[in-house]
Amino acid sequence: MHQKKIFAAGKSLNEAEKALVMVHGRGAFAEDILSLAGYFNIKDYALLAPQATNNTWYPYSFLTPPQQNEPWLSSALNILKQVEADILAAGISSNNIYFLGFSQGACLMLEFITRYAKKRGGAVAFTGGLVGDKIYKENYSGDFLQMPVFIGSSDPDVHVPVERVRETVTVLKNMHADVTVKIYPSMGHTISTDEIEKANTLIFK
């Protein structure tokens, strides 16, 4: 099971009016995702990046049946729930809480915000989709109340099929998220300059 190990940057929770939770990908470190902070318009935010045990949020592909990724998947989702609770306890409102993730971290982040949908500040998913061998709509509840979401991905991508990205967008829109999706031909499994610009324009504005 994951241990709650949070790396922080930017302003402290007690000083900041906004907070961004940054979720790293498979095989990476919290410091890696925090190192992207300089590219975004978030200089006044508190930045929190949880660290996955053994650098992996769950052992298998996000496209396998969810029970095969247990108990790690539920443990990882619980870590994000705890981080959000800590931010709220510090006096930052849901409207000022943002989420960002890359690859496995984007999948986990999208799964979390959709299982507990509400109006947050916004979310940025760099190459990700909802978790499972299929879409389990019964896992998702709440209303995004037009929360802005940006999802960028490559077609093709070695880990995240564009079909799952589109399925994810449909679920989020049906739950009243204001979703912008951009699919980049043969971009590769990376984060592009255009995606960073979109995140700044649409989410961190």
PLY file of the C-alpha trace (Angstrom):
ply
format ascii 1.0
element vertex 205
property float x
property float y
property float z
element edge 204
property int vertex1
property int vertex2
end_header
0.00 0.00 0.00
1.11 3.56 -0.65
2.53 5.64 2.15
1.54 9.28 2.33
4.70 11.04 1.20
4.08 14.52 -0.20
6.67 16.80 -1.77
5.84 20.50 -1.76
6.96 23.57 -3.68
5.69 27.07 -4.37
3.86 28.85 -1.58
2.95 27.11 1.65
-0.65 25.98 2.11
-1.07 28.62 4.79
0.06 31.41 2.46
-1.46 30.34 -0.84
-4.97 31.00 -2.12
-4.70 28.25 -4.74
-3.21 24.75 -4.71
-2.13 22.38 -7.47
-1.78 18.64 -6.95
0.76 17.22 -9.43
0.75 13.45 -10.05
3.83 11.79 -11.55
3.88 8.93 -14.04
5.05 5.34 -13.79
8.71 4.98 -12.88
9.05 8.67 -12.05
9.45 10.76 -8.92
7.41 13.53 -7.34
10.37 15.85 -7.93
10.13 15.14 -11.67
6.58 16.44 -11.98
7.33 19.37 -9.66
10.19 20.36 -11.99
7.56 21.30 -14.60
6.19 24.07 -12.38
8.22 26.78 -14.07
6.35 26.24 -17.33
2.93 27.09 -15.89
1.27 30.25 -14.58
1.24 28.95 -11.02
3.80 31.06 -9.17
1.33 31.93 -6.41
0.08 28.36 -5.94
0.95 25.83 -3.28
2.26 22.80 -5.16
1.87 19.29 -3.76
3.18 16.14 -5.42
2.56 12.75 -3.78
5.21 10.06 -4.26
4.10 6.57 -5.29
5.63 3.62 -3.46
8.24 2.08 -5.78
7.49 4.91 -8.22
4.35 3.21 -9.53
0.74 3.94 -8.65
-0.56 0.54 -9.72
1.27 -2.46 -11.21
-0.44 -3.16 -14.52
-1.72 -1.14 -17.46
-4.62 1.18 -16.72
-6.54 -0.82 -19.35
-6.58 -4.04 -17.29
-9.63 -4.90 -15.13
-9.43 -2.63 -12.07
-9.42 -5.52 -9.58
-6.10 -6.69 -11.03
-4.53 -3.39 -9.98
-5.80 -3.68 -6.42
-5.06 -2.91 -3.66
-2.69 -0.36 -5.20
-5.29 1.52 -7.23
-7.59 2.14 -4.28
-4.61 3.05 -2.11
-3.42 5.58 -4.71
-6.88 7.12 -5.02
-6.99 7.40 -1.24
-3.69 9.29 -1.23
-5.18 11.90 -3.57
-8.26 12.07 -1.37
-6.06 12.74 1.67
-4.07 15.42 -0.16
-7.26 17.21 -1.19
-8.57 16.96 2.38
-5.34 18.55 3.67
-5.72 21.43 1.22
-9.33 22.01 2.24
-8.33 21.85 5.92
-5.80 24.62 5.27
-8.65 26.89 4.20
-8.32 26.68 0.40
-11.72 26.20 -1.23
-12.52 23.49 -3.79
-12.82 26.19 -6.46
-9.13 26.93 -5.97
-7.85 23.33 -6.04
-6.30 22.15 -9.30
-5.03 18.76 -10.48
-2.39 17.87 -13.07
-0.95 14.52 -14.11
1.17 12.86 -16.76
0.68 9.35 -18.15
-0.09 6.95 -15.27
-0.45 10.00 -13.07
-2.94 11.53 -15.53
-4.98 8.31 -15.51
-5.02 8.20 -11.71
-5.88 11.88 -11.46
-8.74 11.60 -13.97
-10.08 8.55 -12.15
-10.00 10.42 -8.84
-11.70 13.63 -9.95
-14.40 11.67 -11.83
-15.17 9.34 -8.92
-15.57 12.43 -6.74
-16.80 14.97 -9.26
-17.38 18.53 -8.06
-16.42 22.05 -9.02
-12.67 22.35 -8.55
-10.43 24.96 -10.11
-9.53 22.76 -13.06
-7.57 19.75 -14.23
-4.85 19.04 -16.78
-4.25 15.52 -18.07
-1.18 15.01 -20.22
-1.82 11.65 -21.92
-4.38 9.83 -19.80
-7.83 8.31 -19.56
-10.22 6.70 -17.11
-9.06 3.41 -15.62
-10.29 -0.06 -16.55
-10.68 -2.64 -19.29
-13.87 -0.70 -20.04
-15.57 2.41 -18.70
-17.24 1.61 -15.37
-19.84 4.38 -15.24
-21.16 3.14 -11.89
-17.88 4.28 -10.29
-18.50 7.91 -11.17
-20.78 10.34 -9.41
-21.18 14.04 -8.81
-21.28 17.08 -11.05
-18.31 19.05 -12.37
-20.46 22.19 -12.70
-18.54 23.32 -15.79
-15.09 22.81 -14.27
-12.46 23.32 -16.99
-10.45 20.26 -18.02
-7.72 20.00 -20.63
-6.64 16.63 -22.00
-3.82 16.32 -24.50
-2.58 13.08 -26.04
-0.82 11.57 -29.04
-2.34 9.45 -31.78
-0.96 6.87 -31.59
0.39 6.63 -28.05
2.24 3.56 -26.80
0.31 3.43 -23.52
-2.94 5.36 -23.93
-5.18 4.56 -26.92
-6.89 7.62 -28.37
-10.19 5.71 -28.16
-9.97 5.70 -24.35
-9.18 9.41 -24.35
-12.34 10.07 -26.35
-14.42 7.79 -24.10
-13.10 9.69 -21.09
-14.01 13.03 -22.62
-17.58 11.78 -23.18
-17.93 10.72 -19.53
-16.57 14.03 -18.25
-18.80 16.07 -20.54
-21.84 14.07 -19.48
-20.96 15.03 -15.92
-20.88 18.69 -17.00
-17.13 19.27 -17.21
-15.99 21.94 -19.66
-13.53 19.71 -21.52
-11.02 20.73 -24.15
-9.22 17.82 -25.81
-6.43 18.01 -28.35
-5.00 14.96 -30.09
-1.55 15.44 -31.58
-0.58 13.26 -34.56
2.47 11.10 -33.75
3.56 13.37 -30.88
4.97 10.50 -28.85
4.69 9.86 -25.11
5.72 13.30 -23.95
4.45 16.77 -23.05
4.52 19.29 -25.87
4.96 23.06 -25.80
1.49 23.43 -27.27
-0.02 21.39 -24.42
1.71 23.64 -21.89
0.32 26.71 -23.65
-3.17 25.18 -23.66
-2.92 24.40 -19.94
-1.92 27.99 -19.20
-4.62 29.48 -21.43
-7.49 27.22 -20.37
-6.73 26.24 -16.77
-4.04 28.38 -15.13
-5.39 31.72 -16.36
0 1
1 2
2 3
3 4
4 5
5 6
6 7
7 8
8 9
9 10
10 11
11 12
12 13
13 14
14 15
15 16
16 17
17 18
18 19
19 20
20 21
21 22
22 23
23 24
24 25
25 26
26 27
27 28
28 29
29 30
30 31
31 32
32 33
33 34
34 35
35 36
36 37
37 38
38 39
39 40
40 41
41 42
42 43
43 44
44 45
45 46
46 47
47 48
48 49
49 50
50 51
51 52
52 53
53 54
54 55
55 56
56 57
57 58
58 59
59 60
60 61
61 62
62 63
63 64
64 65
65 66
66 67
67 68
68 69
69 70
70 71
71 72
72 73
73 74
74 75
75 76
76 77
77 78
78 79
79 80
80 81
81 82
82 83
83 84
84 85
85 86
86 87
87 88
88 89
89 90
90 91
91 92
92 93
93 94
94 95
95 96
96 97
97 98
98 99
99 100
100 101
101 102
102 103
103 104
104 105
105 106
106 107
107 108
108 109
109 110
110 111
111 112
112 113
113 114
114 115
115 116
116 117
117 118
118 119
119 120
120 121
121 122
122 123
123 124
124 125
125 126
126 127
127 128
128 129
129 130
130 131
131 132
132 133
133 134
134 135
135 136
136 137
137 138
138 139
139 140
140 141
141 142
142 143
143 144
144 145
145 146
146 147
147 148
148 149
149 150
150 151
151 152
152 153
153 154
154 155
155 156
156 157
157 158
158 159
159 160
160 161
161 162
162 163
163 164
164 165
165 166
166 167
167 168
168 169
169 170
170 171
171 172
172 173
173 174
174 175
175 176
176 177
177 178
178 179
179 180
180 181
181 182
182 183
183 184
184 185
185 186
186 187
187 188
188 189
189 190
190 191
191 192
192 193
193 194
194 195
195 196
196 197
197 198
198 199
199 200
200 201
201 202
202 203
203 204
